[in-house]
């Protein structure tokens, strides 16, 4: 088993950071190359247990065997663009091109059913036998969990005969390859890093081109950049319902993670291990001791973004899919810095990598699986990727600067992008981490501890994490591990 190291469509103003990602998300993904940083609830690692219930009924599949009867195969895909989707016309053109080239395949494009959580909607639909034949928002942090639930087909037989299998960057394949088997085709991805406002650095007497290299410098720079009289502060924190999303970066910088996957596929919580406690203490000190973050640590993600756009926040998290949001808000990209995170006690500052995979329904027929594979590989082709990028360029839509394909360079389709910015994205992508395993289920427990630390000056980070771990163990992990051992 290849152990994972623990981050869709980038949409303007809502999920940039993801750089500002995630944002994914981690979120998430759509049918083109504009990636959201991060869907805020995205990424994780694979486990041996993940394959316990995985469908493998395509073991003899071949990519060219679209039908066995010679008739038309209809597949359902949840990728119908919304009426206000800026990419709607080009998506519909691509869909039409596919059907013209594949007259024996009829694709029924549908909008995802409405729900407060798209992942819950998908899982519920699959449980009721109403899921799509192909789905493009299996986010990095949850695909292993979904594989374990039998929601994703083993694509290895298709992948082994796929002509473009070596055209995807290795980090894009990591979360979707479990026990040596491929379960997802990368749809989009992003990497996070540190954003800084170069003009604010310059005004504070700092070198505009040099970000903080470590935690000590982060605090030092943050104090110089904070000015209560101007309602200006050093760096944003995320204390609302996605609080674990940004907090886990500090855990990685401290040399740890929030969960570990054991060789037998069971999960071990690491909330109370030294790196997690060190990270939460540092996170708390940024608020209460160093006073270099926003006053309202529970303000919304969008309020954080507004602080960045309006020059109140000097530093923040950011993602490779979010630069277009800065441009849309009137920022000059020459004043936008992006770099790997400052290193913590571990001497490392990995960025979150996230995105989404295409997966195929393991419960549908073999004919539909074959047709779905042909559709997925067409949508993920170099030809289609560059068609989307060309459309974005012609319509003033800023692309995600990180592509899942090595033979597609988004920066060639973006105007006025400095080589330094592109190089910074690629550098951040050279040391990456997937979000912690079982994040989808464990988020509420971590968030509660982080929020308490940020809102109660007298709180004890170690105690908060112990309480969170005890509750998560009892309410989530014990049941999960028992299911793995069956």
N, C-alpha and C positions, 0 to 999 in steps of 0.2 A: 504494500500500500504506500502511496505517495502522500505523506502528511502535508496538510495545508498550512501555509503561513497566512495568518489572518490579515474591502470598500467594496429612465430611459430616454427618455428623450430630454435632453437639456431643454427646459422651457424657460422663457424669459421671466426674470424677476422672481420666480418662485423657488427654483432649486438650482441655484448657481453653484454654490460652494461645494457644496459640493463644492466647489471651490469656493465658489465661495460656496461636482459634484457636486455630490453626491451628489450627486447628487446628483445616482443612483440612486444618490443616489443618490441610492444606490438604487430616480429613479427609475432609476427605473429605465425602461427602454421603449423606443417606438420603432417605426419602420424605416428610419433613416439613420444618418450618421451623426445627428445632433444628440449628444448624450447629456443627460442630466448628471450632474455630479451625483451626483450622488444622490440617488434616491436615498433619502435620509435613513431608510431602514434597511439598508442593504449590507451583506457579504459575510463569508465564513469559510469553513474548511470542510473537506470530505472525510468520511470515516469508513472503516470496514463494515460497520453495521448498515451503512447507507444502501448497500446493495441487497439487504436481506429480502426485501419485498419487491425489488425492482423488476420491471417487465423485461423479459429477454426473448420474447416470442418472435423477434425478427432475425434470429440467428442465421437464417439462410438468405437474408435480404440482399438484393443487388440494386444499385442506384438506377439502373436502366429499366428494371422490370416494373413499369408503372401500373400496368393492369395485367390480369391473367385471362380476362375474357374478351379483351379487345374493345369493350364498351367504354363509355365515359365514366370517370370516377369523380365524385363530388366530395370536396373536403371543406371543412369549416375552419376558418382562421379568424381570430379576434384581432384584426388589424385594420378595420374600417376607420379611415380618418374622420375626426370630428369636423363639423361644418366650418369651424373657425381655424382649423389646422393650416398654418402657412404653407405646409408641404402637400396639401391635399391634391392639387392638380398633378404634381409630378408623381405622387404615389399612385394615383389612378391611372396615369399613363404607363407606369411600370407594371401595374397589375394587368392592364390590357395587353401589353407586350408579352407577358408570360403566357396568357391564355391563347394568344395568337400563335405562339411558338409551340404550345402544348395543347392541341385541340381535344385531346382525350382527358384533360383534367379541367374540371370546373371548380373554381375557388369561390366559395361563399364567404365574402368578407363581412364580418359583423363587428359592431361596436361591443366592447366588453359590457356585460350586464352591470347595472348600477349597484354601487355598494360603497360603504365607507372605507373599505380596505380592499384593493384590487386582488391581493393575494388570497384573502379569505374568500372572495367571490370565486376565484379560480378553484381553490381546494373544494369549496362547497359544490360547485358545478361538476367537478370530477367525481366526487363522492356520489352524486346523484345520477351519474351517467350522462350528463349534459355538457361535458367539457369539449373544447375545440379539438380538432385533429392535430393542429400545430399551434404553439403558443410562444410568443417572443418576449415575455417579461419574467423569465425564471432568473431572478437576480442572483448574483454571485453568492451572497451569504446564505441563501436558502435552498439552492439547488440540491445540495447533498441531503438535506432533510426531506425534500420532495422525492428524491430518488428512493430514500428509505421507506417512504409511504407508497411507493409504487406508482408515482405520478409521471414518471419520465421513462421513455423507452431507452434501452441500451442501443446506442447508435454505432457501436464499434464496427459491425459488419459493413455498414454504409461508409463509415469514415475511412476504413482501411482501403477502400477502392476509390476514394474521393481525390480527384486530380489536384485540388487546391489545398489539401490537408497541411502542407508545409508552408502555406502562405499566411498563417495566423501567428501573431506574436506569442511566444511561450506563456507569458503571464496571463493572456486572455483564455488559455486552455486550462489553467491550473484548477480552478474550482469545479469545472465541469468534467474533469477526468477523475474518476473514483475507482480505486483498486485496479488501475490500468485500463478501465473501460470508459469510453466517451459517451456522455449522456446529453451534452449540450453543444450547440454550434454558437460561437460568440456572435452576438448581435451588435453590441456597442460596449464601450468601456470608457473609463475616465481614471485619472489619478489625481490625488489631492496633494496640496503642499501649502506653504505659507504665502499669503498675499501681504504685500506692504505698499503703502502709499508713498511714493518717492518724494512728492512735494512736501508732505508732512515731515518726512525724515529730514529733508534739507532745512526746513524751517526750524526744526528742533536742534540743528547743529550736528546732525548725523550724516554720514556718507549716504547719499541717496541710492547708491548701487550696492550697498553692503547690508544684508539682513542679519539678524542675530544668529550666531552659530550654535549657541547652546542655551540651556535654561538660565544660567547666570546673566548672559547678555540679553535674553528675552526680558528679564526683569529690569535690567539696567536701561535698556532702550525704552521699555514701556513706561518707566518713570519719567524719562525725558519727554516722552510723547504725550503724557497725560497732563491736562490743564482743565481743572474743574470750571474755571471762569469761562472757558470757551465750550464747556460741555464736550470736551475732547478727551479721549482715553486711548490707552496703548493697544489693547487686544480684546477682541470679542470672546465671550464664553457662550456656550449654549446650555442653558439650564432648564429649558422647557421639556416637552415630552420626548425629544430626541437626544436628551442630555448624554446618553451613553455613546452616541455617535462620535462626538468630538472627544469625549473623555478617554475613550479607548486609545486614541493616538498617544496620549501622555503615558498610558500604561505601557505601550510598546516602547516609547522612548526611555522608560524606566527599566526596560529589559524583560517585560512579562507579557501576559495576555490574560483575558478574563475567564477563559476556559481552556482545557486541554482535552484532546481526544486520545484515549488509551488504545493500545494495540488491538484490544478485542472490540473496539467500536464504542465502548461506553464513554461517558463524558465526566470529567472531573472539574469541578468549579475551582477557580483560582482567585476569587474576589479578595480573599484574605492573605494572599501571598504578598511578600514584601514589595514587589514592583507596583501592585495595585494600590496598596496602602500609601506608598511613597507618592504615587501619581495623584491620589485624591488629596493628600496633604498639600502638595504643590498647587493643585487646582484651587483648593480652599485659600491658600496663602495669596494667590493672585488677586483674590477678592478682598480678604480681610486684612492681610498684613501689607501687601505691596500696593494695593488699591490702584491697579492699572487696568481694570475692566469696567464695563458699563455698570451704572448704579442698579438698574433693574436686571438682575441676572436671569430672571424668568421671562424676559421679554421674548417675543416671537422670533422665529428665524428670519422672517421678512423684516422685522425691525432692526435686526442685526445688519441685514443687507442694506437697509436704508441708511444706517449709520456709516457704512462704508461708502455708499454712493454720495452722501452729503458731507464727507470729510470729517466725520466725528470719530470714526474708528481708524487707527493707523495701521493695524495688523489684524489678520483674521485667517481662518481656513479658506481655502479656495480650491477649485477643481478645473481640470483642463477643458471642461465643457462650458465654463461659465464666463469666459472673457467677453462674449457678445453682450452680456447683461451690462457690463461696465460701459461698453461703447454706447449701448442704447440709453444709458443714463447720463451720457455726456462726458464720460471720463476719457481722457487721452491715454491710450495704451502705453505711450512712452513714459507715463507716470505710474504705471502699474508694475510692481515687481512680483515675481513668483520664483520660489526656490523650495528645495526640500526643507522639511521641518527642522527647527533647532534640535540638536541632539540632547538627550537626557543623560541620566547616570549610566545607561548602557553604552553610550558612545554612538548610538544610532538614532536616526529620525526617519523611519520608513513612512512613505505615503500610503494612504489607503487606495487600493485599486478596486474598482467596482464596475458594474455594468450588468448586462443581462444576456441570457442565452435563449436561443430557439430550442424548444423541446418538442417531442412528438408523443402523442397520447398512446400509451402501451395497451390500452383496451380497445382501440379501434381496429379495423380490419387490416390485413396485410396489404391489400391494394391501396387503401388510404394512407398507410404508413409510407409506402413507396412514393405515392404522389406528393405527400407532405415533404418528404426528403428532397424531391426534385424542386419543389417550390422554395424551400428554405435555402438550398444552395444557389438558386437563381437570385433570390433577394439579397443574399450575402456575397454575390459575385463582385469582382472588381468593376465590371461594366456598370452595374447598378449603383455601387458606392460612388463612383465618379460622376454618374448622372445626377445623383442627389447633390453632390458637392458643387457641380456646375450650376445647378438650379439655385442653390444657396448663394453662390457668388453673384449670379445675375440678378438676384432679388434682394441683395443686401443682408443676407442672413449669415451671421458669423458661425463658422463650423467649430465642432469639437476638434482640438488640435491633436488628439490621440486616436489613431485608428486601430481596429482589431487586425487589420491586414497589413503585412509588411510591404505590399506592392501598391498601397494607396497612401498618398501624402496629402493630408487635408490642408497643410499650409500653402500648397501650390494653388489653392482655390480661395485664398483669403488675401484681401488687399491690406497693405500697410502693416503687415505683421513682421516684427523685427526678428532676425535670426536668433537673438538672445532669448526671446520669449519661447520660441520653439525649442531651443536647446535646453531651457530650464524645464520644460515639460518632459522632455526625453530624459533628462537627468533624474527628475523625480520618479519617473517610471522605472528607473534602474534598481531601485530599492523599495520594494512594495510589500504590503501586508494585506491579507484578506480580513474582513471583520470577524469578530470572534464567533465560534461555532455555537449554534442554537440561539443566536442573537434575537431571532424573531420571537422566541418564547421567553427569553430572559431579560429583555429590555426593561420591563416595568420595575424589576427588582434593582437593577443598577441605577436607573433613573432616580428612584426614591432616595438612594444613598447620596447621589451627586447633588440633588436638589437640597437635601437637608444640610449638607456641608456648605453649600453656597448661601443658605439663608439663615443658618444658625451658627454664629461665631463661636459658641461654646461647644459645638458638637465635636465628637471624637471620630475621625475618619475610619480608624480600625474597627471601632464598635459598629459604626454604620454599615460597613462592609460585611462584618460578621452577621449582623441581623439580616442583611440582604441575602447572604449566602445560605443561612439556615432556612429562610423561607423558600428560596429558589430550589434548594435541595429537596425539601419536603414536597413542594407543590409541582415541580417540573421534572427535575433530574432523576429522582428515584423511579418515577413512572417511565421516563424515557429509557433509562438503563435497563429496566426490567423488560421492556419491549425488545430491546436489542438482543438480550440473552435468550429470548424464546426460540 
